[in-house]
Amino acid sequence: MNIEAIEELSGNKIIDFFKLHWGSPEMVVSSRIYDCSSLDGFAVIDKEDKIIGLITYIIRNNECEIISLDSIEEGRGIGSLLLQEVENLANKKNCNLVKLITTNDNLLALKFYQKRGFILSQIFIDAVKKARKLKPEIPLIGNDGIPIRDEIELIKVLK
């Protein structure tokens, strides 16, 4: 496994990754649209030069916000590796905290981040209804048959 900054990879490779796993590179977070293919981030590349993990983020006002995190091969530490890479960068950039938003159905993400020191910060009730106005293809039902309604912000204060 090799970790690389996104800007070192071809733009088409990143766009293709997001189209395959998300339908498009556009991500709606708190009623904002991000083109994940144009964000900073890191990718884990396997021996066949294939992306098997990808994280994107933005930094503003001394906060680092993770916009997307995908691990294609779960249980191998890829997500943890990418998260640590972003946390290290956030520390170097003097960020006070790392934050992210996920949806209420994403129980795996909630477990993953809390095991790594993140805490629940805010719940945005019915936020996904607003997000669907910007990206109608967001499904009504998510993981484990749970209706996708709310956004949950998690934060990790950096030392």
C-alpha positions as CSV (number, residue, x, y, z in Angstrom):
1,M,0.0,0.0,0.0
2,N,1.2,3.4,-0.9
3,I,-0.3,6.7,0.3
4,E,-0.2,9.7,-2.1
5,A,-1.6,13.2,-2.1
6,I,-4.5,13.6,-4.5
7,E,-2.8,16.2,-6.5
8,E,-0.2,13.7,-7.5
9,L,-2.8,11.5,-9.2
10,S,-4.6,12.1,-12.5
11,G,-7.9,14.0,-12.2
12,N,-9.7,11.4,-14.2
13,K,-8.6,8.7,-11.8
14,I,-10.2,10.6,-8.9
15,I,-13.4,11.5,-10.8
16,D,-13.8,7.8,-11.9
17,F,-13.4,6.7,-8.2
18,F,-16.1,9.1,-7.0
19,K,-18.4,8.1,-9.9
20,L,-18.0,4.4,-9.1
21,H,-18.5,4.8,-5.4
22,W,-20.8,7.8,-5.0
23,G,-22.4,8.3,-8.5
24,S,-20.6,11.6,-9.0
25,P,-17.8,13.6,-7.4
26,E,-20.4,16.0,-5.9
27,M,-21.0,15.6,-2.2
28,V,-23.6,17.5,-0.3
29,V,-22.7,18.3,3.3
30,S,-24.9,20.6,5.4
31,S,-26.6,21.9,2.3
32,R,-23.3,22.8,0.6
33,I,-22.1,21.1,-2.6
34,Y,-18.4,20.1,-2.8
35,D,-16.7,18.7,-5.8
36,C,-14.6,16.1,-4.1
37,S,-12.4,15.7,-7.1
38,S,-11.1,19.2,-6.7
39,L,-10.5,19.0,-2.9
40,D,-7.2,18.3,-1.1
41,G,-6.8,14.8,0.1
42,F,-4.9,11.6,0.2
43,A,-5.3,8.2,-1.5
44,V,-4.1,4.7,-0.8
45,I,-2.9,3.0,-3.9
46,D,-2.5,-0.8,-4.2
47,K,0.1,-2.8,-6.2
48,E,-2.1,-2.6,-9.3
49,D,-2.1,1.2,-9.1
50,K,-5.8,1.1,-8.1
51,I,-7.2,3.5,-5.5
52,I,-8.4,1.4,-2.5
53,G,-8.9,4.3,-0.1
54,L,-9.5,8.1,-0.4
55,I,-10.0,11.0,2.0
56,T,-10.8,14.6,1.1
57,Y,-10.8,17.6,3.4
58,I,-10.9,21.4,3.6
59,I,-9.1,23.7,6.0
60,R,-10.7,27.0,7.0
61,N,-10.6,29.1,10.2
62,N,-8.1,26.8,11.9
63,E,-10.5,23.8,11.5
64,C,-10.0,20.8,9.2
65,E,-13.2,19.3,7.9
66,I,-13.2,15.9,6.4
67,I,-15.6,15.9,3.4
68,S,-15.3,12.2,2.4
69,L,-13.5,9.1,3.5
70,D,-13.8,5.8,1.6
71,S,-12.1,2.5,2.2
72,I,-12.7,-0.1,-0.5
73,E,-11.0,-2.9,1.5
74,E,-12.5,-2.7,5.0
75,G,-10.7,-4.0,8.1
76,R,-7.2,-3.5,6.7
77,G,-6.5,-0.2,8.4
78,I,-6.8,1.9,5.2
79,G,-9.4,4.3,6.7
80,S,-7.3,4.7,9.9
81,L,-4.2,5.4,7.9
82,L,-6.0,8.1,5.8
83,L,-7.5,9.7,8.9
84,Q,-4.2,9.8,10.7
85,E,-2.6,11.4,7.6
86,V,-5.2,14.2,7.7
87,E,-4.9,14.6,11.5
88,N,-1.1,15.0,11.1
89,L,-1.5,17.6,8.4
90,A,-4.1,19.4,10.5
91,N,-1.7,19.6,13.4
92,K,1.1,20.9,11.1
93,K,-1.4,23.6,9.8
94,N,-2.2,24.6,13.4
95,C,-5.8,23.5,13.2
96,N,-7.7,23.4,16.6
97,L,-9.9,20.5,15.6
98,V,-10.9,18.0,12.9
99,K,-14.6,17.7,12.2
100,L,-16.9,15.9,9.8
101,I,-20.5,15.3,9.1
102,T,-22.2,11.9,8.5
103,T,-25.8,10.8,8.2
104,N,-27.9,9.1,10.9
105,D,-27.9,5.8,9.0
106,N,-24.1,5.5,8.8
107,L,-23.6,3.5,12.0
108,L,-20.2,2.1,10.8
109,A,-18.9,5.6,10.4
110,L,-20.2,6.7,13.8
111,K,-18.4,3.7,15.4
112,F,-15.2,4.2,13.4
113,Y,-14.8,7.8,14.3
114,Q,-15.8,7.5,18.0
115,K,-13.2,4.7,18.4
116,R,-10.6,7.2,17.2
117,G,-11.4,9.9,19.6
118,F,-14.2,11.9,17.9
119,I,-17.2,13.0,19.8
120,L,-20.8,13.8,18.7
121,S,-21.0,17.6,18.5
122,Q,-24.3,18.5,16.8
123,I,-27.3,16.9,15.2
124,F,-29.0,18.6,12.3
125,I,-32.5,17.4,12.2
126,D,-34.0,16.8,8.7
127,A,-30.8,18.2,7.1
128,V,-30.9,15.5,4.4
129,K,-34.2,16.8,3.1
130,K,-32.5,20.1,2.3
131,A,-29.6,18.2,0.8
132,R,-31.9,16.3,-1.6
133,K,-33.0,19.6,-3.1
134,L,-29.4,20.0,-4.3
135,K,-28.7,16.4,-5.0
136,P,-32.0,14.5,-5.6
137,E,-30.3,11.1,-6.1
138,I,-29.6,10.9,-2.3
139,P,-31.6,7.8,-1.3
140,L,-34.4,7.9,1.2
141,I,-33.3,4.7,2.8
142,G,-29.7,4.0,3.8
143,N,-27.7,1.4,5.6
144,D,-29.6,-1.4,7.4
145,G,-32.9,0.0,6.1
146,I,-32.6,3.2,8.2
147,P,-34.3,6.2,6.7
148,I,-31.7,8.9,5.9
149,R,-32.9,12.1,7.6
150,D,-30.4,13.8,9.9
151,E,-26.8,14.9,9.7
152,I,-24.5,14.3,12.7
153,E,-21.3,16.4,13.2
154,L,-18.4,14.8,15.0
155,I,-15.3,16.6,16.2
156,K,-11.9,15.8,17.5
157,V,-10.0,18.5,19.4
158,L,-6.3,18.5,18.5
159,K,-3.7,19.0,21.2
